[in-house]
């Protein structure tokens, strides 16, 4: 399988620098360099293998070939809708009812299994690195790094606020304000390993919302997360008395939907290699569209 690689042409500003210092500036860690050296990778300059202590010259073509990544995730020929793909990044659609990654009680049937099959078919020598994970019953856009180094770069990017998602939801109740901010700490509920709740000793969490349309006793919302806590939107909306339709874990009913009415519809991220911002959209799935169109 084709190994992941990165290439640079050395500029005048890096004349005489050691390769390892140049790569450190590009967020390639000492640990990663060790893996390249001992696990089947390659460092080369102008087509010749060199040591990380090699001093670079302006105009040199530096190439780093990363080792093949082992994976315990089983490839499965499941349907996979690709929204964007290049040599570094994969963006896909996850339907409601599908887990993002395998668990101890479910090794197959997940989005990650479908991605592994896609990698096998397209000669990508990597395991699955999910950057933006979704709950099983939440639909929408998922961002995936195609190599662990790219995943590392996205982790840095997320800390700088350069990865953002917009969600759409259908919530119970009449909203008196057209938009608002929910800022309340979230932690585990003591009696559950799954459920979260607002609690004083929880982690800081902040959600912005805007009412798209109020229809009867329901509201169509757009939401943005400023933090990424587990179940954040679900917990925050329940906390202010507006649980999601279909979310019986946090107080919603199952009258019109059998899963939480939550969908990740927009993803914006700064590409860590191409150095430009990309935005992708994904329309509401049919079950949520039907609910909105019913004008309840």
C-alpha positions as CSV (number, residue, x, y, z in Angstrom):
1,X,0.0,0.0,0.0
2,X,1.1,3.5,-0.7
3,X,2.7,5.2,2.3
4,X,1.7,8.7,3.3
5,X,4.4,11.3,2.4
6,X,5.0,15.1,2.7
7,X,7.3,17.2,0.5
8,X,8.9,20.6,0.7
9,X,11.2,22.8,-1.4
10,X,13.6,24.5,0.9
11,X,13.6,28.3,0.8
12,X,16.4,30.8,1.4
13,X,15.2,31.4,4.9
14,X,16.0,27.8,5.8
15,X,19.5,27.7,4.2
16,X,21.9,25.7,6.4
17,X,19.3,24.5,8.9
18,X,19.3,21.0,10.2
19,X,16.5,18.8,8.8
20,X,15.2,17.9,12.2
21,X,14.8,21.6,13.2
22,X,13.0,22.4,9.9
23,X,10.6,19.4,10.5
24,X,10.0,20.5,14.1
25,X,8.8,23.9,12.9
26,X,6.4,21.9,10.7
27,X,5.0,20.1,13.8
28,X,6.7,16.8,13.1
29,X,7.6,15.6,16.5
30,X,10.8,13.7,17.7
31,X,8.6,10.7,18.3
32,X,7.3,10.8,14.7
33,X,10.8,11.1,13.4
34,X,11.8,8.0,15.5
35,X,8.9,6.1,13.9
36,X,10.0,7.2,10.5
37,X,13.6,5.9,11.2
38,X,12.8,2.6,12.8
39,X,9.3,1.6,11.5
40,X,9.7,1.7,7.7
41,X,9.7,5.4,6.9
42,X,12.2,7.4,4.9
43,X,13.9,10.8,5.0
44,X,15.4,12.0,1.7
45,X,16.8,15.1,0.1
46,X,16.9,15.4,-3.7
47,X,16.1,11.6,-3.9
48,X,19.0,10.5,-1.5
49,X,18.3,9.2,1.9
50,X,19.7,11.4,4.6
51,X,19.8,11.6,8.4
52,X,17.7,14.1,10.4
53,X,20.9,16.0,11.2
54,X,21.5,16.8,7.6
55,X,21.9,20.5,6.8
56,X,19.6,21.8,4.2
57,X,20.4,24.0,1.2
58,X,18.0,26.4,-0.5
59,X,16.3,24.6,-3.4
60,X,16.6,21.2,-1.8
61,X,13.6,18.9,-2.2
62,X,12.9,17.3,1.2
63,X,10.7,14.2,1.3
64,X,9.3,12.5,4.4
65,X,7.7,9.1,3.9
66,X,5.8,7.9,7.0
67,X,5.5,4.3,8.0
68,X,2.5,2.1,7.2
69,X,-0.1,2.4,10.1
70,X,-1.4,-0.8,11.6
71,X,-5.1,-0.9,12.2
72,X,-7.4,-3.3,14.2
73,X,-10.5,-1.8,12.4
74,X,-12.0,-4.4,10.1
75,X,-12.7,-3.1,6.5
76,X,-16.4,-3.6,5.5
77,X,-18.0,-2.8,2.1
78,X,-20.6,-0.5,3.6
79,X,-22.1,2.5,1.8
80,X,-19.9,5.6,2.2
81,X,-20.9,9.0,1.0
82,X,-17.7,11.1,0.4
83,X,-18.2,14.9,0.5
84,X,-14.5,15.8,0.0
85,X,-11.2,13.9,-0.3
86,X,-7.5,14.7,-1.0
87,X,-4.3,13.0,0.0
88,X,-4.5,14.4,3.5
89,X,-8.2,14.7,4.4
90,X,-11.4,12.8,4.1
91,X,-14.9,14.3,4.8
92,X,-17.9,12.0,4.8
93,X,-21.5,11.8,5.7
94,X,-22.6,9.7,8.6
95,X,-26.3,8.6,8.6
96,X,-28.3,8.4,11.8
97,X,-28.2,5.0,13.5
98,X,-24.5,4.3,12.6
99,X,-21.8,4.4,15.2
100,X,-18.7,6.5,14.3
101,X,-16.2,4.0,15.6
102,X,-16.3,0.3,16.8
103,X,-16.7,-0.5,20.5
104,X,-16.1,-3.5,22.6
105,X,-19.7,-4.8,21.9
106,X,-19.7,-3.8,18.2
107,X,-16.7,-4.5,16.1
108,X,-18.4,-3.9,12.7
109,X,-21.1,-1.9,11.0
110,X,-19.6,1.5,11.9
111,X,-18.5,4.5,9.9
112,X,-14.8,3.6,10.6
113,X,-15.3,0.1,9.1
114,X,-16.6,1.7,5.9
115,X,-13.7,4.1,5.8
116,X,-11.2,1.3,6.3
117,X,-12.7,-0.5,3.3
118,X,-12.5,2.8,1.3
119,X,-8.8,3.1,2.3
120,X,-8.1,-0.5,1.2
121,X,-9.8,0.2,-2.2
122,X,-7.8,3.4,-2.7
123,X,-4.5,2.2,-1.5
124,X,-4.3,4.3,1.7
125,X,-1.9,2.8,4.3
126,X,-3.5,4.2,7.4
127,X,-5.9,3.5,10.2
128,X,-9.0,5.7,10.7
129,X,-8.4,9.0,12.5
130,X,-11.7,10.7,13.3
131,X,-11.4,14.4,14.0
132,X,-15.0,15.4,14.5
133,X,-17.0,12.5,16.0
134,X,-20.8,12.3,16.0
135,X,-23.2,10.3,18.3
136,X,-24.7,7.2,16.8
137,X,-28.1,8.8,16.3
138,X,-26.8,12.2,15.1
139,X,-26.5,12.5,11.3
140,X,-24.2,14.7,9.3
141,X,-20.6,15.7,8.4
142,X,-17.6,13.9,9.9
143,X,-14.0,15.1,9.3
144,X,-11.3,12.5,9.1
145,X,-7.5,12.8,9.0
146,X,-5.8,10.3,6.6
147,X,-2.7,10.0,8.7
148,X,-1.8,10.3,12.4
149,X,0.4,13.4,11.6
150,X,-2.5,15.2,9.9
151,X,-4.6,14.2,13.0
152,X,-2.0,15.8,15.2
153,X,-2.1,19.0,13.0
154,X,-5.9,19.1,13.3
155,X,-5.7,18.7,17.1
156,X,-3.6,21.9,17.1
157,X,-6.0,23.6,14.7
158,X,-9.0,22.8,16.9
159,X,-7.3,24.4,19.9
160,X,-6.9,27.5,17.9
161,X,-10.6,27.5,16.9
162,X,-9.9,26.7,13.2
163,X,-12.4,23.8,13.0
164,X,-16.0,24.7,13.4
165,X,-19.3,22.9,12.9
166,X,-22.9,24.1,12.6
167,X,-25.8,21.9,13.6
168,X,-29.5,21.9,12.9
169,X,-31.9,20.6,15.4
170,X,-35.7,20.4,16.1
171,X,-36.4,21.1,19.8
172,X,-39.5,21.1,21.9
173,X,-41.2,24.3,23.1
174,X,-41.6,27.9,22.2
175,X,-38.4,30.0,22.2
176,X,-39.0,33.6,23.5
177,X,-35.6,34.7,22.1
178,X,-34.7,34.5,18.4
179,X,-31.1,33.6,19.4
180,X,-29.1,33.0,22.5
181,X,-26.0,31.5,24.3
182,X,-26.1,28.6,26.7
183,X,-23.0,28.6,28.9
184,X,-23.1,25.9,31.6
185,X,-20.5,23.3,32.7
186,X,-21.1,19.7,31.7
187,X,-20.0,16.5,33.5
188,X,-21.0,12.9,33.9
189,X,-24.2,12.0,35.7
190,X,-23.2,10.0,38.7
191,X,-25.8,7.2,38.1
192,X,-24.9,6.6,34.5
193,X,-21.8,5.9,32.4
194,X,-23.5,7.4,29.3
195,X,-25.6,10.3,30.4
196,X,-24.2,13.8,31.0
197,X,-25.7,16.7,32.9
198,X,-25.0,20.3,33.8
199,X,-23.1,20.4,37.1
200,X,-20.9,23.0,38.8
201,X,-17.8,20.8,38.8
202,X,-18.2,19.9,35.1
203,X,-16.1,21.1,32.2
204,X,-16.8,24.5,30.7
205,X,-19.3,24.3,27.8
206,X,-20.8,27.0,25.5
207,X,-23.4,26.7,22.8
208,X,-24.8,29.4,20.5
209,X,-28.3,28.9,19.0
210,X,-30.6,30.7,16.5
211,X,-34.2,30.0,15.8
212,X,-34.7,29.4,12.1
213,X,-38.4,28.8,12.4
214,X,-40.9,28.3,15.2
215,X,-43.8,26.0,14.2
216,X,-46.3,25.2,16.9
217,X,-44.7,23.6,19.9
218,X,-41.5,22.9,18.1
219,X,-38.6,25.0,16.8
220,X,-36.1,24.5,14.0
221,X,-32.7,25.7,15.3
222,X,-29.1,26.3,14.0
223,X,-26.4,25.8,16.6
224,X,-22.7,26.3,16.9
225,X,-20.4,24.8,19.5
226,X,-17.7,26.9,21.1
227,X,-16.6,23.8,23.1
228,X,-16.8,20.1,22.3
229,X,-18.3,18.3,25.2
230,X,-20.0,14.9,24.9
231,X,-23.7,15.3,24.2
232,X,-23.3,19.1,24.6
233,X,-26.2,20.3,22.4
234,X,-28.5,17.7,23.8
235,X,-27.6,18.5,27.5
236,X,-27.7,22.3,27.0
237,X,-31.1,22.3,25.3
238,X,-32.6,20.0,27.9
239,X,-31.1,22.2,30.6
240,X,-33.0,25.3,29.3
241,X,-36.3,23.3,28.9
242,X,-36.1,22.6,25.2
243,X,-35.0,19.0,24.7
244,X,-34.6,17.6,21.2
245,X,-37.5,15.7,19.6
246,X,-36.6,12.0,19.6
247,X,-34.1,12.4,22.5
248,X,-35.7,10.4,25.3
249,X,-32.4,10.3,27.2
250,X,-32.6,14.0,27.9
251,X,-36.4,14.6,28.1
252,X,-37.6,14.6,24.5
253,X,-40.5,12.6,23.2
254,X,-40.5,9.9,20.6
255,X,-43.8,11.0,19.1
256,X,-42.5,12.0,15.7
257,X,-38.9,10.8,15.6
258,X,-37.2,7.7,17.0
259,X,-33.8,9.4,17.2
260,X,-32.6,12.8,18.3
261,X,-33.4,15.4,15.7
262,X,-29.8,16.6,15.4
263,X,-27.8,17.0,12.2
264,X,-24.3,18.4,11.5
265,X,-25.0,20.5,8.4
266,X,-21.9,22.6,8.0
267,X,-18.1,22.1,8.5
268,X,-15.4,24.7,8.2
269,X,-11.8,23.9,8.7
270,X,-8.4,25.3,7.9
271,X,-6.6,22.7,5.8
272,X,-3.3,22.0,7.6
273,X,-1.3,21.2,4.5
274,X,-3.0,23.2,1.7
275,X,-3.1,26.2,4.1
276,X,-6.6,27.4,3.1
277,X,-10.0,27.4,4.6
278,X,-12.6,24.9,3.3
279,X,-16.4,24.8,4.0
280,X,-18.7,21.9,3.3
281,X,-22.5,21.7,3.6
282,X,-24.8,18.7,4.0
283,X,-28.6,19.2,3.8
284,X,-31.1,18.0,6.4
285,X,-31.9,14.2,6.0
286,X,-35.4,13.2,5.0
287,X,-36.6,12.3,8.5
288,X,-35.9,15.8,9.8
289,X,-37.2,17.5,6.6
290,X,-40.5,15.6,7.0
291,X,-40.8,16.8,10.6
292,X,-40.1,20.5,9.6
293,X,-42.5,20.3,6.7
294,X,-45.4,19.0,8.8
295,X,-45.7,22.5,10.3
296,X,-46.6,21.0,13.7
